[in-house]
Amino acid sequence: MKIIITGSLGHISKPLAEELVNKGHDITVISSKQDKQKDIEAIGAKAAIGSLEDVDFLTKTFTGADAVYCMEPPGNFFDQSFDYLKYTEELSNNFAQAIQQSSVKRVVHLSSIGAHTNKGNGILAFHYYAEQILNSLSSDVSIVFMRPVGFYYNLFSFVHAIKAQGAITTNYGGDLEEPWVSPTDIAVVIAEEITTPFIGRKIRYVASDELTCNKVAEILGKAIGKPGLKWIVIPDEQLLNGMLATGMNPGVAKGLVEMNASRRNGILYEDYYLNKPILGKVKMEDFAKEFAAAFK
């Protein structure tokens, strides 16, 4: 199969491209950075260097493909003028136009937990709108919406707090059980979906492990040599003020705080638990080794 992958050589796109190349598929990876071309070609894929904001480039790259994997890369959360809803809407519309104009009939789109609603889920609402835009494509375009849960690597954001305060601090946690996912497991599922014939529209959740936040702190603490590591829950306002103090875009900061609050009140996971997936192979103990290496 001829498959186009967006996301350059990111956390998901790189292992996805490697797996598909190893299985004999003709893979093209889109990147906005010219210096990524050699790395892309080194794994046996072709490089298409251009911008996701360029519909003509996307259309040309998609033309002749059997399937495409689409994802909206994160914007600059510290750009004070950044409008994440507008940014995502523009990229999603670009994908939709390019898919329609290139006549691609098979699409896998990286969405997210929380994309089932646009209310009470904070910054994740943009995934809801992205899904709606792609759903507006004609019915002969088959789409799988991948909805991974919280990424393991988001836990890297706590490294500084652990070193400075000796604890993980955020506005959710405790004995609240959370689903977590490895990008490797996401890549495996995307590779499966993009190479399997399907018709219509489909939603698939992806998770690797389910653990309370206190258990996560225990596992990570043991890995970094801090067996007493605690996960401390702080008020929403305290987290928001801390984010704003770092120079984060106010809209993004508010969206992230609300997203975390939706973990506590059940909004974020209500659809996940109705469509719970089989858990992947990479567990928190496996990720803890990566976390320890980064911490040290």
C-alpha positions in Angstrom: 0.0 0.0 0.0 1.0 3.6 -0.6 0.5 5.4 2.7 1.1 9.1 3.6 2.0 9.9 7.2 1.8 13.4 8.8 3.6 14.3 12.0 7.1 14.1 10.7 9.2 11.7 13.0 7.2 12.5 16.1 6.4 10.2 19.1 3.7 8.3 17.1 4.6 8.9 13.4 8.2 7.6 13.6 7.3 4.1 15.1 4.3 4.0 12.7 6.4 4.7 9.7 9.0 2.2 10.8 6.5 -0.6 11.3 4.8 0.0 8.0 8.1 0.2 6.1 9.1 -3.1 7.7 5.9 -4.6 6.5 6.7 -3.7 2.9 4.5 -0.7 2.4 5.4 2.4 0.3 5.6 5.2 3.0 5.8 8.9 2.5 6.3 11.1 5.6 5.4 14.7 5.6 7.6 17.1 7.5 7.9 20.9 7.5 11.6 20.7 8.2 14.1 20.1 5.4 16.6 18.7 7.8 14.3 15.8 8.6 14.6 14.4 5.1 17.7 12.4 5.7 16.3 10.9 8.9 13.1 10.0 7.1 14.9 8.3 4.2 17.1 6.5 6.7 14.1 4.4 7.9 13.2 3.5 4.4 10.5 6.1 3.8 10.2 8.9 1.3 10.1 12.5 2.5 7.6 15.2 1.5 8.8 18.5 2.8 6.1 21.2 3.1 3.5 22.8 5.3 0.2 21.5 6.5 -1.1 25.0 5.9 -0.5 24.5 2.1 -3.6 22.7 0.7 -2.0 22.4 -2.8 1.0 20.7 -1.3 -1.2 18.3 0.8 -3.3 17.5 -2.3 -0.3 16.8 -4.4 1.2 14.6 -1.7 -2.0 12.7 -1.0 -2.8 12.1 -4.7 -2.4 8.4 -5.6 -2.2 7.2 -2.0 -4.2 4.3 -0.8 -4.5 5.8 2.7 -3.4 8.8 4.8 -2.7 9.3 8.5 -3.6 12.8 9.6 -2.7 14.5 12.8 -2.7 18.2 13.9 0.6 19.0 15.6 0.4 21.1 18.7 0.9 24.8 18.3 3.1 27.1 20.5 1.4 27.2 23.9 3.5 30.2 24.9 2.6 32.4 22.0 0.3 35.0 23.5 -1.7 35.4 20.3 -2.2 31.6 19.7 -5.8 30.6 19.2 -5.8 26.8 19.4 -9.4 26.4 18.2 -8.8 28.5 15.1 -5.5 26.8 14.4 -7.0 23.3 14.6 -10.0 24.3 12.5 -7.7 25.6 9.7 -5.5 22.5 9.7 -8.6 20.1 9.8 -10.2 22.0 6.9 -6.9 21.7 5.0 -6.9 18.0 5.5 -10.5 17.7 4.4 -9.9 19.7 1.2 -6.8 17.7 0.3 -8.5 14.4 1.0 -11.5 15.4 -1.2 -9.3 16.9 -4.0 -6.9 13.9 -4.1 -9.7 11.4 -4.0 -8.2 9.5 -1.1 -10.8 7.0 0.3 -9.1 5.7 3.5 -8.1 8.0 6.4 -6.9 7.4 9.9 -7.1 10.5 12.0 -5.4 11.1 15.4 -8.1 12.4 17.7 -8.2 12.1 21.5 -10.0 11.0 24.6 -12.6 13.7 25.2 -13.4 14.2 21.5 -17.0 12.9 22.1 -18.0 16.4 23.4 -17.2 20.1 23.1 -18.3 21.0 26.6 -16.4 20.7 29.9 -13.3 19.1 28.4 -11.2 22.2 28.1 -8.5 22.3 25.4 -9.6 18.9 24.1 -12.7 20.4 22.6 -10.6 21.1 19.5 -10.5 17.4 18.8 -14.3 17.4 18.7 -14.4 20.1 16.1 -11.7 18.4 14.0 -13.7 15.2 14.0 -16.8 17.1 12.9 -14.9 18.7 10.0 -13.6 15.4 8.7 -17.0 13.8 9.2 -18.4 16.3 6.7 -16.5 14.5 3.9 -18.6 12.4 1.5 -19.6 9.0 2.8 -17.3 7.2 0.4 -14.3 8.4 2.4 -13.8 5.8 5.2 -12.3 7.3 8.4 -11.1 5.8 11.6 -10.8 8.3 14.5 -8.2 7.2 16.9 -8.8 8.4 20.5 -5.8 7.7 22.7 -6.0 8.5 26.4 -3.3 10.4 28.4 0.1 9.9 27.0 2.9 8.5 29.3 5.3 11.1 28.0 3.1 13.9 29.4 4.4 12.8 32.7 7.8 14.3 31.7 6.3 17.7 32.5 6.5 16.8 36.2 10.3 16.3 36.2 11.0 19.9 37.2 8.4 19.9 40.0 9.8 16.7 41.4 13.3 18.1 41.5 12.2 21.5 42.9 9.4 20.4 45.3 9.9 16.7 45.7 6.4 15.8 44.5 4.1 15.7 41.5 1.6 18.6 41.8 -1.4 19.1 39.6 -5.2 19.6 39.9 -6.2 15.9 39.6 -4.9 12.7 41.0 -4.9 10.8 44.3 -6.7 7.5 44.2 -8.4 8.5 40.9 -7.8 5.7 38.4 -6.5 7.0 35.1 -5.9 5.3 31.7 -2.5 5.9 30.2 -1.0 5.1 26.8 2.3 4.6 25.1 2.9 6.1 21.6 4.3 2.7 20.6 0.9 1.1 21.3 -0.9 3.9 19.4 1.4 3.3 16.4 0.6 -0.4 16.5 -3.1 0.2 16.4 -2.9 2.8 13.7 -0.8 0.5 11.6 -3.5 -2.2 12.0 -6.3 0.1 11.1 -4.7 1.8 8.2 -3.9 -1.5 6.4 -7.2 -3.2 7.1 -10.0 -2.6 4.7 -13.0 -0.8 6.2 -16.1 1.1 5.1 -17.7 4.1 6.8 -16.7 5.8 10.0 -15.2 4.2 13.2 -14.0 5.4 16.6 -11.3 3.4 18.4 -9.9 4.2 21.8 -6.3 3.3 22.7 -4.9 2.7 26.1 -1.9 0.8 27.6 -2.5 0.7 31.3 -5.0 1.8 34.0 -3.6 3.0 37.3 -4.3 5.5 40.1 -2.2 8.6 40.2 -0.8 7.5 43.6 0.3 4.2 42.0 1.9 6.1 39.2 3.9 8.2 41.7 4.9 5.0 43.5 6.2 3.4 40.2 8.0 6.6 39.0 9.4 7.3 42.5 10.9 3.8 42.7 12.5 4.2 39.2 14.2 7.5 40.1 15.3 6.6 43.5 12.6 8.5 45.4 10.4 5.8 46.8 8.4 8.2 48.9 7.3 10.3 45.9 3.8 11.8 46.4 1.2 12.9 43.9 -0.3 16.1 45.4 -3.6 17.5 44.2 -3.8 21.3 44.2 -6.7 23.7 43.5 -7.5 24.6 39.9 -6.7 28.3 40.6 -3.3 27.4 42.0 -2.4 25.4 38.9 -3.7 28.1 36.6 -1.7 30.8 38.3 1.4 28.7 38.1 1.0 28.2 34.3 0.4 31.9 33.8 3.5 32.7 35.7 5.5 30.6 33.2 4.3 32.8 30.4 1.8 30.3 29.0 -1.0 31.6 26.7 -4.0 32.4 29.0 -6.5 30.6 26.8 -4.3 27.5 26.6 -3.7 27.5 30.4 -7.4 27.7 31.2 -8.1 25.0 28.7 -5.5 22.7 30.3 -6.8 23.3 33.8 -10.4 22.6 32.6 -9.2 19.4 30.8 -7.6 18.2 34.1 -10.8 19.0 36.0 -12.8 16.9 33.5 -10.7 13.9 34.7 -12.1 14.4 38.2 -15.7 14.9 37.3 -15.9 12.1 34.9 -16.6 14.0 31.7 -13.4 13.1 30.0 -13.8 9.4 30.4 -17.6 8.9 30.1 -17.4 7.6 26.5 -14.1 5.8 27.0 -15.6 3.5 29.6 -18.6 2.8 27.3 -16.1 1.7 24.6 -13.2 0.4 26.6 -10.4 -1.1 24.5 -8.1 -4.0 25.1 -5.0 -2.6 26.8 -1.7 -2.4 24.9 1.6 -4.1 25.8 3.6 -1.1 27.1 3.0 -0.7 30.8 3.8 2.1 33.3 6.8 0.1 34.6 8.2 0.1 31.1 7.8 3.8 30.7 9.3 4.4 34.2 12.7 3.4 32.7 12.4 6.2 30.2 11.3 8.6 32.9 14.2 7.7 35.1 16.7 8.2 32.2 15.2 11.7 31.5 15.1 12.6 35.2 18.8 11.8 35.6 
